[in-house]
């Protein structure tokens, strides 16, 4: 330290600063910038790669928010200035230096709050585990956790800044107690939406990524926030639904299906041979049951359902795995099987135009 003091001694050349003290001051600025950049580009990605639970974080392409680099840089700068220039010396203007130290620490406080707000976006890396059986619920938890984190950062940041600038926090807290009831009544809907978000997390009627119908809205759940849930419709539009509506309305969750149902119907001519009809039902049922995509054999059936004035209605009931593409493919194949079987048995499908021309 004595060597550093000797280096900064000498004749003042600018605002009470000597050549040595200016060199030290400028060097600390450069070192602070370098530390901020290194922290953002190397230290933060390495820590995320080490502690995160997802393989999406590779530690190579991920950079921290710029505010985190500024936060670390200004913290180092303010502490270094305090260490080097904190005590009054002959090589610098102490009043100016005190102002610079105070300003740099103030910037650190602001950048810390901004960085905390931005880092909330990285919470999913510690909650969502790729390949986990509960990944959908984890994504929902991450979505709400991010919303809660942002609110917490804003509230805590407000108190930190208020205390830093000298606001009487005791009076502020007492004032909040007086106005709390009025605010709660005014924000009744917002409070119910917050509790709605908590209910969604606890009961889990749906998760992020599920396809649902609720309150007349159908689509994929994109985000579950503190106040609202975002749903993307089949038309690729976004609909915002208050959480209170989500928990107070019946929710039909298509993503929770264990299987998909196929219920084909076949209209045949009224004079169809009864024996051929029975054989048609038995053959079609056997073909579908033998298909690898068909499940729940005991609940599958093909039967004559109704004799009408001009036709015979044959209905079927089948199940397949919960896949939209599999359902469409199997449904198509069932129709083709039915047509092929009917032709072999000389059964004619009902056609109103043929009947009206007779």
C-alpha positions, 0 to 999 in steps of 0.5 A: 500500500505504501508503494501505491501511495508513493506512486500517487504522490506528486503535483496535481495536474487535474482537479487535485489529482496527480498523474499517478492517481489518474493512472490508477483511477483510469486503470480501475475503470478498465479493470472493472469493465473487463471483470464485468465482461468476463463475468457475463461471458464466462463465469455466469455461463459456467455456473449455469452449466454447472447448476442448471437441471436442463441440457438446454444450457450448454455453457457456451452460447448462453450470456448473462444479461448486460445488467449483471455485467454492469452490476459486478463491474460497478461493485468492483469499481466502488469497492476498489475506489473505497480501498484505494481512495477511501482515506484522504490523501495528497494525490487526489480531491477527496470530496470529488472521490467520495461523490464518485464512490457514492455514485458508483455504488448507487449504480451498483444498487440499481444494476443489481435490481435490474439484473435480479429482474432479468435473471428471473427468466432463468428460473426455468433452468433450475425447475424444468428437467428435460425428460422428467415425467412431470415436465409439464407441471414443472413448466407450469411451476416455472411460469408462475415462479417467474411471475412471482419472482418479478413481483418480489424483485419490484417490491423489494427493489422499491423498499431498497431504493426507498431506504437508500435515498432516505425515505422513512420505511417505518412510516411507509410500512405503517401507511401500507397497513392503513391503506392495505384494506382499501387497496385489497378491496380495490384490487379484489379481482387481481387478488382472486386471480393470484389465488387462482394461479395458486389453485392451478399450481396445486390442483393442476387441472392443466399445465403449460403445453396442454390443449384445453377448452375452458370458458368457451376458449379452446387452445394450447396453454402457453403461459400461466401467470400470476393474473392471467393464463395465455392460450394460443388458439388453433387460429394462432391467436393469443387469448388472455383468460383471468385465472379466476375464470380458469378455476371457476369454470369447467376445464376440458383437458384433451392432453390428459386423455389416455386414449382416443375414441373412434365411433364410425357409422355405416348406413346400408340399404334397408333390404340388406341380408340380416346374415350378411349384416351380422357377418359384416359386423363380425369381420370388421370387428375382427379386423380392427381388433387385429390392428396394432393401433387398436386398444381396449379390445373388450370395449370395442364393438360393431353392431346393428344399431337402428332399422330405419324406414329406408336404411339400416344403421350399423355403428362401431366403437373403437379406441386407439392410443392418444395420438391425433395422427394415429386416430385419423389414420385408424379412422380412415383405415376402418372406413376402407375396411368397412367398404371392402367388407361390404363389397365382398358381402354384396351389401350396398351403402344407402344412397338417397339419390338412387332411392329417389330415382326409383 
